[in-house]
Amino acid sequence: MTELVSKKWAKALIELTREDESVSKDEVLSNLRFIEETINSSDELKNVISNPSISTEEKETILSKLFQDKIQPIVYNFLFVLNLKKRLNIIGDITDEFEKELEELKNIIRVSITSAIDLNDDKKTDIRNRIAEKLQKDVKASYEIDKDIIAGLVFKINDTVVDNSIKHKLDKLSESIIRA
């Protein structure tokens, strides 16, 4: 539920930045990260933001003192709308969704690559370039090691998993033998 709500808010902010070409989407993301980090740096501030018994007016005063001259006006106004709609508690999720939306606009895709061994930089670059060529997108790759896959690679792209590991192939072979 939170992801869906966060996605709607992030899309709304993306649309606002599209309407005003003078607004840097990257700077908006930077401002959102700054807000998120500021809130997360203080347990007391986190508690105030998430406490429904504290009025929106009191929260507005706090937000004003913290952010008024430190973030772009579009982000500042967005923050106040979130406050009025009692959505400040999901600012981190909105920031993550905004970043995803921004990456989509820039034709960037995140790919998680799992291997059984540590890959050298040349191999990582080669794999990333091959995926980028296949998908026709810029690839932001993250790498993990999982010795349990024995050999091969496992790719996670959004909600899709492409498993080319030996473990997966052995599991499939085992299933087909059992069925036969």
C-alpha positions as CSV (number, residue, x, y, z in Angstrom):
1,M,0.0,0.0,0.0
2,T,2.7,2.5,1.0
3,E,4.6,1.7,-2.2
4,L,1.6,2.5,-4.3
5,V,0.9,5.8,-2.4
6,S,4.6,6.8,-2.6
7,K,4.7,6.1,-6.3
8,K,1.7,8.4,-6.9
9,W,3.3,11.2,-4.9
10,A,6.6,10.7,-6.8
11,K,4.9,10.8,-10.2
12,A,3.1,14.0,-9.2
13,L,6.4,15.6,-8.3
14,I,8.0,14.4,-11.5
15,E,5.1,16.0,-13.4
16,L,5.6,19.3,-11.6
17,T,9.3,19.2,-12.6
18,R,8.4,18.5,-16.2
19,E,6.1,21.6,-16.2
20,D,9.0,23.9,-15.2
21,E,12.1,23.3,-17.3
22,S,14.2,25.5,-15.1
23,V,13.9,23.0,-12.3
24,S,16.6,20.4,-12.2
25,K,15.2,16.9,-11.5
26,D,18.6,15.8,-10.1
27,E,18.6,18.7,-7.7
28,V,15.0,17.8,-6.6
29,L,16.3,14.3,-5.9
30,S,19.2,15.7,-4.0
31,N,16.8,17.9,-1.9
32,L,14.6,15.0,-1.2
33,R,17.6,12.9,0.0
34,F,18.7,15.9,2.2
35,I,15.2,16.0,3.8
36,E,15.2,12.3,4.3
37,E,18.7,12.3,5.9
38,T,17.8,15.2,8.1
39,I,14.7,13.6,9.4
40,N,16.4,10.2,9.9
41,S,19.4,11.8,11.7
42,S,17.2,12.6,14.7
43,D,15.0,10.1,16.5
44,E,13.2,13.1,18.1
45,L,12.5,14.6,14.7
46,K,11.3,11.3,13.3
47,N,8.9,10.9,16.2
48,V,7.5,14.4,15.7
49,I,7.0,13.8,12.0
50,S,5.2,10.5,12.5
51,N,3.2,11.5,15.5
52,P,-0.4,12.2,14.5
53,S,-1.2,14.1,17.7
54,I,1.2,16.9,16.7
55,S,-0.7,19.4,14.5
56,T,0.2,20.1,10.9
57,E,0.8,23.7,12.0
58,E,3.4,22.7,14.5
59,K,5.1,20.4,11.9
60,E,4.9,23.2,9.4
61,T,6.9,25.5,11.8
62,I,9.5,22.9,12.3
63,L,9.8,22.1,8.6
64,S,10.1,25.8,7.8
65,K,12.9,26.3,10.3
66,L,14.8,23.2,9.0
67,F,14.4,23.6,5.2
68,Q,13.1,27.0,4.1
69,D,16.4,28.4,2.7
70,K,18.0,25.0,2.0
71,I,15.9,23.4,-0.7
72,Q,14.3,24.5,-4.0
73,P,10.9,26.2,-3.7
74,I,9.2,23.3,-5.6
75,V,10.4,20.8,-3.1
76,Y,9.7,23.1,-0.1
77,N,6.1,23.5,-1.4
78,F,5.8,19.7,-2.0
79,L,6.9,19.1,1.6
80,F,4.2,21.3,2.9
81,V,1.6,19.6,0.8
82,L,2.8,16.2,2.2
83,N,2.4,17.7,5.6
84,L,-1.2,18.9,5.0
85,K,-2.1,15.4,3.6
86,K,-0.4,13.7,6.5
87,R,2.1,11.9,4.3
88,L,5.4,13.2,5.8
89,N,6.1,9.7,7.3
90,I,6.6,8.3,3.8
91,I,9.1,10.9,2.5
92,G,11.8,8.2,2.3
93,D,9.6,5.9,0.1
94,I,8.6,8.9,-2.0
95,T,12.2,9.8,-2.5
96,D,13.0,6.2,-3.6
97,E,10.1,6.2,-6.0
98,F,11.1,9.6,-7.4
99,E,14.6,8.2,-8.1
100,K,13.1,5.3,-9.9
101,E,10.9,7.6,-12.0
102,L,13.9,9.8,-12.8
103,E,15.9,6.8,-13.9
104,E,13.1,5.7,-16.1
105,L,13.1,9.2,-17.7
106,K,16.8,8.9,-18.3
107,N,16.5,5.4,-19.8
108,I,18.4,3.9,-16.8
109,I,17.6,0.4,-15.5
110,R,18.8,-1.2,-12.3
111,V,20.1,-4.7,-12.5
112,S,21.3,-6.9,-9.7
113,I,23.8,-9.5,-10.8
114,T,24.6,-12.5,-8.6
115,S,27.6,-14.8,-9.3
116,A,29.2,-17.6,-7.4
117,I,32.6,-15.9,-7.5
118,D,33.9,-12.4,-7.2
119,L,34.0,-10.9,-10.7
120,N,36.9,-8.7,-11.8
121,D,36.2,-5.2,-13.0
122,D,36.7,-6.2,-16.7
123,K,34.1,-9.0,-16.4
124,K,31.7,-6.7,-14.6
125,T,32.0,-4.1,-17.3
126,D,31.6,-6.7,-20.0
127,I,28.4,-8.1,-18.4
128,R,26.9,-4.7,-17.8
129,N,27.6,-3.6,-21.4
130,R,26.0,-6.8,-22.8
131,I,22.9,-6.2,-20.7
132,A,22.8,-2.6,-21.7
133,E,23.0,-3.6,-25.4
134,K,20.3,-6.2,-25.0
135,L,17.9,-3.9,-23.1
136,Q,18.8,-0.7,-25.0
137,K,19.2,1.1,-21.7
138,D,21.9,2.5,-19.5
139,V,22.5,-0.1,-16.8
140,K,23.1,0.7,-13.2
141,A,24.5,-2.7,-12.0
142,S,25.0,-4.0,-8.5
143,Y,26.9,-7.2,-7.9
144,E,26.5,-9.9,-5.2
145,I,28.2,-13.2,-4.5
146,D,26.3,-16.4,-3.6
147,K,28.4,-19.5,-3.6
148,D,25.3,-21.6,-3.5
149,I,24.5,-21.0,-7.2
150,I,27.7,-23.0,-7.9
151,A,28.4,-21.2,-11.2
152,G,26.7,-19.0,-13.8
153,L,24.8,-15.8,-13.2
154,V,21.4,-14.7,-11.8
155,F,20.0,-11.4,-13.0
156,K,17.3,-9.5,-11.3
157,I,15.7,-6.7,-13.4
158,N,12.8,-5.0,-11.7
159,D,10.5,-7.9,-10.7
160,T,12.0,-10.3,-13.3
161,V,14.6,-12.9,-12.3
162,V,16.7,-14.6,-15.1
163,D,18.5,-17.5,-13.4
164,N,21.3,-19.0,-15.5
165,S,23.0,-20.6,-12.6
166,I,24.2,-24.3,-12.5
167,K,22.2,-24.7,-9.2
168,H,19.0,-23.7,-11.1
169,K,19.8,-26.0,-14.0
170,L,20.5,-28.9,-11.6
171,D,17.2,-28.3,-9.8
172,K,15.3,-28.3,-13.1
173,L,17.1,-31.6,-14.1
174,S,16.2,-33.1,-10.7
175,E,12.6,-32.1,-11.1
176,S,12.3,-33.7,-14.6
177,I,14.0,-36.9,-13.4
178,I,11.5,-37.1,-10.5
179,R,8.5,-36.6,-12.8
180,A,9.7,-39.2,-15.3
